[in-house]
Amino acid sequence: MKKFSFRMRFALVTAIVLVMFLLHNNFWSWQLDASFPLLFGFMPFAFSYYIFYTILATAAMYITILLIWPDPSEDLTSSVGVKEEERE
């Protein structure tokens, strides 16, 4: 994931944060809760939406960590004995 430039990684993380912010403010589901009484016969629409949102937030955090987390320094990896091909 470090093949992208810093600006590209920053833009991707910013886009992820903005999309997650917009999805979190789900004002459109207030009317949908009355339209769909229960999903699968037992689950309210808003509850199923937040289950989906939680799974999506987990994936977004994983991608964000992959994009932004710094690589360990060369001194640290050489002292531990990690080979170059094992790091990537």
ZIJOPE-V926771 format. One record per pair of residues at least 12 apart in sequence whose C-alpha atoms are under 10 Angstrom apart, sorted by the first residue. I is the first residue (numbers start at 0). J is the second residue. Records with the same first field share a line. If there is no record, write none. Layout:
I: J, J
//
This chain:
0: 62, 65, 66, 67, 68, 87
1: 65, 66, 67, 68, 69, 70, 87
2: 66
3: 66
5: 66, 67
7: 66
8: 63, 65, 66, 67
9: 63, 66, 67
11: 62, 63, 66, 67
12: 59, 60, 62, 63, 64, 66, 67
13: 63
15: 56, 59, 60, 62, 63
16: 56, 59, 60, 63
18: 59
19: 52, 55, 56, 59
22: 48, 49, 52, 55, 56
23: 48, 49, 52, 53, 56
25: 45, 48, 49
28: 44, 45, 48
29: 44, 45
31: 43, 44, 45
32: 44, 45, 46
70: 86, 87
71: 86
//
